[in-house]
């Protein structure tokens, strides 16, 4: 069993910290990376539609102002 932290010498504290860091690094390296989910065609279409709506929103905001852009979003939501 190890000594309590407050009873350790500075060298022992350093050695303990290094050992703990090595354990953490080993656990991280041995943990498998989560698999990325593939996008389905429905997800791709929703993303594309949202991107198009956002582009249109910014275009309206620049040309007609924020109120007109907000009205555009409200009309899109009601569709």
N, CA, C and O atoms as CSV, one atom per row, in Angstrom:
chain,resi,resn,atom,element,x,y,z
A,1,UNK,N,N,0.846,-1.169,0.000
A,1,UNK,CA,C,0.000,0.000,0.000
A,1,UNK,C,C,0.894,1.236,0.000
A,1,UNK,O,O,1.969,1.239,0.599
A,2,UNK,N,N,0.439,2.273,-0.673
A,2,UNK,CA,C,1.238,3.484,-0.760
A,2,UNK,C,C,0.955,4.398,0.420
A,2,UNK,O,O,-0.055,4.272,1.112
A,3,UNK,N,N,1.871,5.308,0.617
A,3,UNK,CA,C,1.714,6.285,1.691
A,3,UNK,C,C,0.677,7.322,1.285
A,3,UNK,O,O,0.424,7.521,0.097
A,4,UNK,N,N,0.085,7.975,2.259
A,4,UNK,CA,C,-0.790,9.101,1.913
A,4,UNK,C,C,0.036,10.197,1.245
A,4,UNK,O,O,1.233,10.339,1.495
A,5,UNK,N,N,-0.626,10.958,0.402
A,5,UNK,CA,C,0.048,11.975,-0.389
A,5,UNK,C,C,0.809,12.968,0.482
A,5,UNK,O,O,1.922,13.367,0.139
A,6,UNK,N,N,0.225,13.366,1.593
A,6,UNK,CA,C,0.873,14.380,2.437
A,6,UNK,C,C,2.113,13.862,3.155
A,6,UNK,O,O,2.910,14.659,3.650
A,7,UNK,N,N,2.295,12.533,3.223
A,7,UNK,CA,C,3.482,11.956,3.857
A,7,UNK,C,C,4.587,11.641,2.846
A,7,UNK,O,O,5.682,11.252,3.252
A,8,UNK,N,N,4.341,11.792,1.573
A,8,UNK,CA,C,5.335,11.465,0.551
A,8,UNK,C,C,6.346,12.596,0.398
A,8,UNK,O,O,6.055,13.767,0.641
A,9,UNK,N,N,7.541,12.196,-0.015
A,9,UNK,CA,C,8.552,13.183,-0.369
A,9,UNK,C,C,8.226,13.709,-1.765
A,9,UNK,O,O,7.446,13.087,-2.486
A,10,UNK,N,N,8.801,14.827,-2.156
A,10,UNK,CA,C,8.536,15.332,-3.513
A,10,UNK,C,C,8.882,14.321,-4.609
A,10,UNK,O,O,8.173,14.240,-5.613
A,11,UNK,N,N,9.935,13.567,-4.438
A,11,UNK,CA,C,10.314,12.571,-5.442
A,11,UNK,C,C,9.271,11.459,-5.517
A,11,UNK,O,O,8.944,10.986,-6.606
A,12,UNK,N,N,8.751,11.045,-4.373
A,12,UNK,CA,C,7.721,10.009,-4.358
A,12,UNK,C,C,6.419,10.521,-4.998
A,12,UNK,O,O,5.738,9.791,-5.717
A,13,UNK,N,N,6.096,11.772,-4.725
A,13,UNK,CA,C,4.900,12.356,-5.330
A,13,UNK,C,C,5.013,12.377,-6.847
A,13,UNK,O,O,4.061,12.055,-7.557
A,14,UNK,N,N,6.187,12.761,-7.332
A,14,UNK,CA,C,6.417,12.808,-8.769
A,14,UNK,C,C,6.322,11.410,-9.376
A,14,UNK,O,O,5.697,11.226,-10.421
A,15,UNK,N,N,6.935,10.435,-8.729
A,15,UNK,CA,C,6.904,9.062,-9.235
A,15,UNK,C,C,5.471,8.523,-9.256
A,15,UNK,O,O,5.083,7.834,-10.200
A,16,UNK,N,N,4.695,8.829,-8.236
A,16,UNK,CA,C,3.306,8.389,-8.178
A,16,UNK,C,C,2.490,9.014,-9.290
A,16,UNK,O,O,1.682,8.345,-9.936
A,17,UNK,N,N,2.708,10.303,-9.510
A,17,UNK,CA,C,1.958,11.003,-10.559
A,17,UNK,C,C,2.298,10.443,-11.938
A,17,UNK,O,O,1.418,10.280,-12.783
A,18,UNK,N,N,3.589,10.148,-12.162
A,18,UNK,CA,C,4.005,9.572,-13.446
A,18,UNK,C,C,3.355,8.214,-13.654
A,18,UNK,O,O,2.879,7.905,-14.746
A,19,UNK,N,N,3.338,7.399,-12.594
A,19,UNK,CA,C,2.728,6.069,-12.689
A,19,UNK,C,C,1.234,6.175,-12.998
A,19,UNK,O,O,0.714,5.421,-13.820
A,20,UNK,N,N,0.552,7.100,-12.347
A,20,UNK,CA,C,-0.876,7.278,-12.609
A,20,UNK,C,C,-1.118,7.745,-14.043
A,20,UNK,O,O,-2.047,7.281,-14.703
A,21,UNK,N,N,-0.283,8.660,-14.519
A,21,UNK,CA,C,-0.434,9.131,-15.892
A,21,UNK,C,C,-0.210,8.010,-16.899
A,21,UNK,O,O,-0.899,7.943,-17.917
A,22,UNK,N,N,0.747,7.131,-16.622
A,22,UNK,CA,C,0.984,5.996,-17.520
A,22,UNK,C,C,-0.206,5.056,-17.538
A,22,UNK,O,O,-0.580,4.549,-18.595
A,23,UNK,N,N,-0.809,4.816,-16.372
A,23,UNK,CA,C,-2.002,3.965,-16.316
A,23,UNK,C,C,-3.139,4.576,-17.129
A,23,UNK,O,O,-3.834,3.875,-17.865
A,24,UNK,N,N,-3.318,5.872,-16.991
A,24,UNK,CA,C,-4.377,6.559,-17.740
A,24,UNK,C,C,-4.113,6.448,-19.237
A,24,UNK,O,O,-5.033,6.164,-20.004
A,25,UNK,N,N,-2.877,6.665,-19.662
A,25,UNK,CA,C,-2.533,6.568,-21.084
A,25,UNK,C,C,-2.786,5.165,-21.624
A,25,UNK,O,O,-3.292,5.014,-22.736
A,26,UNK,N,N,-2.441,4.143,-20.855
A,26,UNK,CA,C,-2.675,2.767,-21.298
A,26,UNK,C,C,-4.159,2.492,-21.452
A,26,UNK,O,O,-4.575,1.865,-22.426
A,27,UNK,N,N,-4.970,2.956,-20.493
A,27,UNK,CA,C,-6.420,2.743,-20.588
A,27,UNK,C,C,-6.995,3.441,-21.809
A,27,UNK,O,O,-7.847,2.887,-22.504
A,28,UNK,N,N,-6.533,4.647,-22.068
A,28,UNK,CA,C,-7.037,5.396,-23.216
A,28,UNK,C,C,-6.645,4.699,-24.517
A,28,UNK,O,O,-7.459,4.600,-25.434
A,29,UNK,N,N,-5.415,4.220,-24.602
A,29,UNK,CA,C,-4.957,3.562,-25.826
A,29,UNK,C,C,-5.644,2.226,-26.037
A,29,UNK,O,O,-5.840,1.813,-27.180
A,30,UNK,N,N,-6.014,1.541,-24.969
A,30,UNK,CA,C,-6.648,0.233,-25.101
A,30,UNK,C,C,-8.158,0.319,-25.296
A,30,UNK,O,O,-8.797,-0.685,-25.611
A,31,UNK,N,N,-8.725,1.483,-25.116
A,31,UNK,CA,C,-10.148,1.655,-25.328
A,31,UNK,C,C,-10.418,1.757,-26.818
A,31,UNK,O,O,-9.819,2.591,-27.496
A,32,UNK,N,N,-11.314,0.919,-27.344
A,32,UNK,CA,C,-11.589,0.994,-28.784
A,32,UNK,C,C,-12.327,2.286,-29.128
A,32,UNK,O,O,-13.148,2.783,-28.357
A,33,UNK,N,N,-12.013,2.804,-30.293
A,33,UNK,CA,C,-12.672,4.027,-30.757
A,33,UNK,C,C,-14.099,3.690,-31.162
A,33,UNK,O,O,-14.329,2.651,-31.781
A,34,UNK,N,N,-15.054,4.536,-30.829
A,34,UNK,CA,C,-16.437,4.249,-31.222
A,34,UNK,C,C,-16.584,4.344,-32.732
A,34,UNK,O,O,-15.947,5.164,-33.393
A,35,UNK,N,N,-17.449,3.474,-33.259
A,35,UNK,CA,C,-17.657,3.474,-34.699
A,35,UNK,C,C,-18.514,4.661,-35.093
A,35,UNK,O,O,-19.469,5.018,-34.402
A,36,UNK,N,N,-18.158,5.265,-36.212
A,36,UNK,CA,C,-18.943,6.382,-36.715
A,36,UNK,C,C,-20.172,5.834,-37.430
A,36,UNK,O,O,-20.098,4.850,-38.166
A,37,UNK,N,N,-21.287,6.484,-37.199
A,37,UNK,CA,C,-22.515,6.062,-37.856
A,37,UNK,C,C,-22.524,6.613,-39.278
A,37,UNK,O,O,-22.133,7.753,-39.528
A,38,UNK,N,N,-22.974,5.783,-40.184
A,38,UNK,CA,C,-23.089,6.220,-41.567
A,38,UNK,C,C,-24.380,6.999,-41.724
A,38,UNK,O,O,-25.406,6.656,-41.136
A,39,UNK,N,N,-24.317,8.037,-42.514
A,39,UNK,CA,C,-25.508,8.832,-42.765
A,39,UNK,C,C,-26.411,8.100,-43.742
A,39,UNK,O,O,-25.958,7.574,-44.758
A,40,UNK,N,N,-27.683,8.075,-43.419
A,40,UNK,CA,C,-28.645,7.477,-44.326
A,40,UNK,C,C,-29.057,8.533,-45.347
A,40,UNK,O,O,-28.763,9.718,-45.189
A,41,UNK,N,N,-29.728,8.092,-46.373
A,41,UNK,CA,C,-30.140,9.043,-47.407
A,41,UNK,C,C,-31.142,10.049,-46.850
A,41,UNK,O,O,-31.162,11.201,-47.283
A,42,UNK,N,N,-31.972,9.629,-45.897
A,42,UNK,CA,C,-32.933,10.553,-45.293
A,42,UNK,C,C,-32.198,11.631,-44.504
A,42,UNK,O,O,-32.583,12.800,-44.539
A,43,UNK,N,N,-31.150,11.244,-43.799
A,43,UNK,CA,C,-30.373,12.213,-43.030
A,43,UNK,C,C,-29.675,13.192,-43.958
A,43,UNK,O,O,-29.621,14.391,-43.680
A,44,UNK,N,N,-29.154,12.692,-45.037
A,44,UNK,CA,C,-28.471,13.549,-46.000
A,44,UNK,C,C,-29.452,14.554,-46.594
A,44,UNK,O,O,-29.117,15.728,-46.752
A,45,UNK,N,N,-30.654,14.105,-46.923
A,45,UNK,CA,C,-31.661,14.999,-47.498
A,45,UNK,C,C,-32.083,16.074,-46.490
A,45,UNK,O,O,-32.225,17.241,-46.857
A,46,UNK,N,N,-32.285,15.689,-45.220
A,46,UNK,CA,C,-32.656,16.672,-44.200
A,46,UNK,C,C,-31.551,17.685,-44.002
A,46,UNK,O,O,-31.818,18.879,-43.863
A,47,UNK,N,N,-30.311,17.223,-43.990
A,47,UNK,CA,C,-29.178,18.123,-43.816
A,47,UNK,C,C,-29.088,19.089,-44.994
A,47,UNK,O,O,-28.853,20.285,-44.817
A,48,UNK,N,N,-29.277,18.555,-46.193
A,48,UNK,CA,C,-29.213,19.391,-47.386
A,48,UNK,C,C,-30.336,20.427,-47.371
A,48,UNK,O,O,-30.109,21.589,-47.709
A,49,UNK,N,N,-31.547,20.017,-46.981
A,49,UNK,CA,C,-32.675,20.944,-46.939
A,49,UNK,C,C,-32.439,22.033,-45.895
A,49,UNK,O,O,-32.735,23.203,-46.138
A,50,UNK,N,N,-31.915,21.655,-44.750
A,50,UNK,CA,C,-31.638,22.642,-43.705
A,50,UNK,C,C,-30.561,23.619,-44.165
A,50,UNK,O,O,-30.650,24.818,-43.900
A,51,UNK,N,N,-29.561,23.114,-44.842
A,51,UNK,CA,C,-28.501,23.976,-45.355
A,51,UNK,C,C,-29.051,24.948,-46.390
A,51,UNK,O,O,-28.695,26.126,-46.396
A,52,UNK,N,N,-29.923,24.449,-47.266
A,52,UNK,CA,C,-30.520,25.321,-48.278
A,52,UNK,C,C,-31.372,26.398,-47.619
A,52,UNK,O,O,-31.325,27.558,-48.030
A,53,UNK,N,N,-32.150,26.031,-46.603
A,53,UNK,CA,C,-32.991,27.002,-45.904
A,53,UNK,C,C,-32.131,28.045,-45.201
A,53,UNK,O,O,-32.473,29.228,-45.198
A,54,UNK,N,N,-31.031,27.625,-44.614
A,54,UNK,CA,C,-30.141,28.560,-43.934
A,54,UNK,C,C,-29.496,29.521,-44.930
A,54,UNK,O,O,-29.381,30.718,-44.666
A,55,UNK,N,N,-29.081,28.990,-46.062
A,55,UNK,CA,C,-28.515,29.856,-47.100
A,55,UNK,C,C,-29.543,30.881,-47.579
A,55,UNK,O,O,-29.230,32.060,-47.746
A,56,UNK,N,N,-30.773,30.415,-47.796
A,56,UNK,CA,C,-31.839,31.313,-48.244
A,56,UNK,C,C,-32.134,32.357,-47.165
A,56,UNK,O,O,-32.356,33.526,-47.481
A,57,UNK,N,N,-32.137,31.945,-45.894
A,57,UNK,CA,C,-32.362,32.870,-44.786
A,57,UNK,C,C,-31.328,33.987,-44.805
A,57,UNK,O,O,-31.684,35.160,-44.701
A,58,UNK,N,N,-30.056,33.638,-44.936
A,58,UNK,CA,C,-28.997,34.651,-44.947
A,58,UNK,C,C,-29.093,35.561,-46.169
A,58,UNK,O,O,-28.814,36.757,-46.087
A,59,UNK,N,N,-29.486,34.987,-47.293
A,59,UNK,CA,C,-29.645,35.792,-48.505
A,59,UNK,C,C,-30.761,36.827,-48.315
A,59,UNK,O,O,-30.596,37.993,-48.675
A,60,UNK,N,N,-31.888,36.400,-47.753
A,60,UNK,CA,C,-33.004,37.325,-47.506
A,60,UNK,C,C,-32.614,38.358,-46.458
A,60,UNK,O,O,-32.950,39.535,-46.589
A,61,UNK,N,N,-31.916,37.928,-45.432
A,61,UNK,CA,C,-31.513,38.847,-44.360
A,61,UNK,C,C,-30.622,39.961,-44.901
A,61,UNK,O,O,-30.767,41.121,-44.516
A,62,UNK,N,N,-29.708,39.608,-45.787
A,62,UNK,CA,C,-28.807,40.623,-46.354
A,62,UNK,C,C,-29.542,41.593,-47.269
A,62,UNK,O,O,-29.262,42.792,-47.270
A,63,UNK,N,N,-30.481,41.066,-48.044
A,63,UNK,CA,C,-31.131,41.927,-49.029
A,63,UNK,C,C,-32.353,42.668,-48.480
A,63,UNK,O,O,-32.569,43.832,-48.817
A,64,UNK,N,N,-33.164,41.996,-47.627
A,64,UNK,CA,C,-34.425,42.591,-47.197
A,64,UNK,C,C,-34.502,42.884,-45.702
A,64,UNK,O,O,-35.409,43.589,-45.258
A,65,UNK,N,N,-33.574,42.360,-44.931
A,65,UNK,CA,C,-33.584,42.614,-43.493
A,65,UNK,C,C,-33.986,41.395,-42.686
A,65,UNK,O,O,-34.459,40.393,-43.224
A,66,UNK,N,N,-33.786,41.505,-41.384
A,66,UNK,CA,C,-34.010,40.374,-40.488
A,66,UNK,C,C,-35.486,40.012,-40.365
A,66,UNK,O,O,-35.821,38.840,-40.195
A,67,UNK,N,N,-36.376,41.007,-40.450
A,67,UNK,CA,C,-37.804,40.724,-40.325
A,67,UNK,C,C,-38.299,39.849,-41.473
A,67,UNK,O,O,-39.069,38.911,-41.262
A,68,UNK,N,N,-37.856,40.160,-42.675
A,68,UNK,CA,C,-38.256,39.364,-43.834
A,68,UNK,C,C,-37.679,37.955,-43.735
A,68,UNK,O,O,-38.341,36.987,-44.111
A,69,UNK,N,N,-36.464,37.834,-43.239
A,69,UNK,CA,C,-35.852,36.524,-43.084
A,69,UNK,C,C,-36.590,35.700,-42.033
A,69,UNK,O,O,-36.765,34.492,-42.193
A,70,UNK,N,N,-37.022,36.360,-40.959
A,70,UNK,CA,C,-37.783,35.658,-39.920
A,70,UNK,C,C,-39.121,35.179,-40.478
A,70,UNK,O,O,-39.556,34.069,-40.172
A,71,UNK,N,N,-39.767,35.993,-41.279
A,71,UNK,CA,C,-41.033,35.592,-41.916
A,71,UNK,C,C,-40.818,34.384,-42.829
A,71,UNK,O,O,-41.667,33.496,-42.897
A,72,UNK,N,N,-39.694,34.354,-43.521
A,72,UNK,CA,C,-39.368,33.216,-44.382
A,72,UNK,C,C,-39.279,31.935,-43.549
A,72,UNK,O,O,-39.803,30.895,-43.949
A,73,UNK,N,N,-38.623,32.011,-42.403
A,73,UNK,CA,C,-38.499,30.830,-41.553
A,73,UNK,C,C,-39.851,30.379,-41.018
A,73,UNK,O,O,-40.129,29.182,-40.946
A,74,UNK,N,N,-40.687,31.336,-40.644
A,74,UNK,CA,C,-42.023,30.989,-40.143
A,74,UNK,C,C,-42.817,30.289,-41.246
A,74,UNK,O,O,-43.498,29.295,-40.992
A,75,UNK,N,N,-42.727,30.807,-42.456
A,75,UNK,CA,C,-43.465,30.181,-43.563
A,75,UNK,C,C,-42.923,28.785,-43.854
A,75,UNK,O,O,-43.699,27.893,-44.199
A,76,UNK,N,N,-41.615,28.570,-43.726
A,76,UNK,CA,C,-41.025,27.240,-43.950
A,76,UNK,C,C,-41.481,26.263,-42.873
A,76,UNK,O,O,-41.724,25.090,-43.158
A,77,UNK,N,N,-41.595,26.738,-41.648
A,77,UNK,CA,C,-42.011,25.868,-40.549
A,77,UNK,C,C,-43.464,25.451,-40.721
A,77,UNK,O,O,-43.823,24.322,-40.385
A,78,UNK,N,N,-44.303,26.336,-41.235
A,78,UNK,CA,C,-45.731,26.038,-41.394
A,78,UNK,C,C,-46.017,25.141,-42.582
A,78,UNK,O,O,-47.127,24.620,-42.697
A,79,UNK,N,N,-45.064,24.947,-43.462
A,79,UNK,CA,C,-45.278,24.096,-44.637
A,79,UNK,C,C,-45.287,22.640,-44.285
A,79,UNK,O,O,-45.456,21.794,-45.163
